[in-house]
Amino acid sequence: VIKDVRIPDSLQIRIQLHGGNFFEKVPSMNEEYSLMVMKFISHNWNDEKVEILLKNCRDSLIGKNSKLVIIEVRKKFSSAFSRFLSFLFLNM
C-alpha cells in the first residue's frame, strides 16, 4: 500500500507516489519529464482490463519525454535456465 512506502530524504524532490485505482484514473504526471513503472501488474488481468489500464496510463503521461516502463514475467519458459535468468533480471 502506497501510504506505507517511505522515500529517503535525498530522493523526495525527485519522486512522487500516488495511490489510486488504475482502472478509474491515473494521476497526471509532471509536464517536464515523467516515468511510470509498472512491475508485475498486467499479467493478473484479462486483455480487456489491461487495455483499460494501459489507456489510463497513456492518458496521464504529459509531454514528449514521458515514458511508461512495463516489467512482466513470461508465462512460458523454454528451459529452467531461461526462467532463472528472467527472474534474476526482473529482480535486479
Steps between C-alpha positions, in 0.01 A plus 500: 500500500637835393445668837755264659781580253781713639712702257854590612542874566756528219240384242189684617548787253520252208234241583126533548280208599128498421245249620179420320324266261668454160167390353333832584765767450875543526622836638664724240876508502744793497508686167880530492580130533325199643560129531234252599615150592262205516651177631311171521158660441355421157544120518226488766227637272320397182559685173204735544616613846860543381377715210313728744802514730741590216266763352468668841879496540548645151248776571692604814835538322558863402778635283735353244739361764243290686563125510314193619717201595331162534681212667330162483569129529488268202242230549687234301867423535702287262718369781559526872809710427302758295244522783783558748650775282162670455435514874856608570469786250162614634615509859819698446 
